[in-house]
Every structure is written in structure tokens, then in C-alpha cells.
């Protein structure tokens, strides 16, 4: 029955880790990053959880929360150090956190990669609202047109060469794998062609790190600071994540290429919650739903 199927056996953490290892095809200590949902639990208690997981055979790489105070200096309560990670929603939130002191020099920060594509509308501008309504209520809504509109925001621009060191080079085999795994679309070449048009790519180049991307231009007279500038000024380690159930194949392909091309900026990489590493089939932009990975954040 469904009732019996929903009952979990009473196993220890050690037993559970042993079960997961063959599933993940992993013989090394099982690595974890704890995503802490705020319950106003003392850092001392979370430190005990971290130590217990480690004693059970897990390798706790870090602990993360959207509430900075819950992870700040938690290492002092653990038997050995643990990476303290700050989760935030957007690149703008990172900027705000740096200015108000919530994010400090040397912090490790993850924000939603969809904010690199998301175009926040000025709802106080009547012309902007009229344009949104016109596009959303016209008889023929074209989701493909939405995808064609994906452009990296001005603050995502990388101003220095991405060839920071040899370890950041992506081999040809990985570059090709990334293309095929993210663009495969039941034999339909439309998506592949669209993604190719979103990039300016010299096929003679030898790595993803030399790929140029299409960016939006900042408004005339506006000086736009970049994520890279904040990283370098505050000495941050930066990673990205997405809402896997709310991102289409074109958006994730663009983000993956962008991150792999700029590992000297996004040194913590891109976090993908799905174990199989695949996008959910059929996710497409709607009249009132965006599929850039930001969701409702």
C-alpha cells in the first residue's frame, strides 16, 4: 500500500551513507554541503550535527544559509573547520550585502544564476507595463522568441582574460560534452541553432575559456559595476545555483558555458540539485512564467 511504501526504515546515518555510495558510484567519503533552512537553531546545535555526520563517514564540505548570522563563525563550535557559505537570491543582493556589511571580505557566496539573465521590469513606467501586457496577451505567444531574447546583463561582463591559470582551462572533450548534454532536444535542431546565435564563437579556439558572449549594453551615461569587480575588491569566492524545475534548456546551456568560461570569477562553480544532471523535459517560457532559473526569488 501507499502507506507502507511511504514508511522509511529506521537506519543510522552511517548505514544511509553506505547505501548512497553505490548509487552515487562513490568510494571516497561522501561529500555534503548542508543547505540550512532557518529554524532559529543555535550554531552550537548545528556544529554537533556537523561533527556527528563527519563521525558517521560523511565529508561535510560546508554549511549554507540565507540567514548569514546562522552560519557566521560556526567553525568555532566544530571539532574542525567547515566552510561557511552565504546563500543570497540575486547579484543585486550580493552588492547590497557587501555595502551593508552583511557580506564580508573573504566570504563564500552563492546566488541565483537566473539573475544574470532576468530583466527586472520597471512597473512604475506606464510604457513598460503596456509593452508587457501587449506581448503577454497577443493571440500567438512565442516561447522561442523569449529564448532568443536571453542576454547576459551588463554586470555579468568579464573585463579580464579568463585564462587566469592552466587549471581553469576546459579540455576540448569537456567542451563538446557540455554542448551535447545540454542541447539535445529529440532531434530538433531549433534549440541548437538558437543557442549558437546567442554566442559569438570562433570554432578554431581551443577551449571554452576563450568564448565571447552577448551582453546587454548599459544605458547611456550609466557606469555599471560588475560581479568581477566586487569579487576582486572583497576577495569573495562566488558560486551560482538555479531552480532546476524552472529553467529551460537554452538558459541552462548559456549559464553553463558562461560559468565554465569564467572559473576565475565563479570559482565555486554552478550548483545543480538534480543527481542525474539533466534538465526537466518540457520546461518552456509561458505568458506569465519565466524559465531563466530565477523562479520567484
C-alpha positions, 0 to 999 in steps of 0.5 A: 500500500501507499502507506507502507511504501511511504514508511522509511526504515529506521537506519543510522546515518552511517548505514544511509551513507553506505547505501548512497555510495553505490548509487552515487558510484562513490568510494571516497567519503561522501561529500555534503554541503548542508543547505540550512533552512532557518529554524532559529537553531543555535550554531552550537546545535548545528556544529554537533550535527556537523561533527556527528555526520563527519563521525558517521563517514560523511565529508561535510564540505560546508554549511549554507544559509540565507540567514548569514548570522546562522552560519557566521563563525560556526567553525568555532563550535566544530571539532574542525573547520567547515566552510561557511557559505552565504546563500543570497537570491540575486547579484543585486543582493550580493552588492547590497550585502557587501555595502551593508556589511552583511557580506564580508571580505573573504566570504563564500557566496552563492546566488541565483544564476537566473539573475544574470539573465532576468530583466527586472521590469520597471512597473512604475513606467506606464510604457513598460507595463503596456509593452508587457501586457501587449506581448503577454496577451497577443493571440500567438505567444512565442516561447522561442522568441523569449529564448532568443531574447536571453542576454547576459546583463551588463554586470555579468561582463568579464573585463579580464582574460579568463585564462587566469591559470592552466587549471581553469582551462576546459579540455576540448572533450569537456567542451563538446560534452557540455554542448551535447548534454545540454542541447539535445532536444529529440532531434530538433535542431531549433534549440541548437541553432538558437543557442549558437546565435546567442554566442559569438564563437570562433570554432578554431579556439581551443577551449571554452575559456576563450568564448565571447558572449552577448551582453546587454549594453548599459544605458547611456551615461550609466557606469555599471559595476560588475560581479568581477569587480566586487569579487576582486575588491572583497576577495569573495569566492562566488558560486551560482545555483538555479531552480532546476524545475524552472529553467529551460534548456537554452538558459541552462546551456548559456549559464553553463558555458558562461560559468565554465568560461569564467572559473576565475570569477565563479570559482565555486562553480554552478550548483545543480540539485538534480543527481542525474544532471539533466534538465526537466523535459518540457520546461518552456517560457509561458505568458506569465512564467519565466524559465531563466532559473530565477523562479520567484526569488 
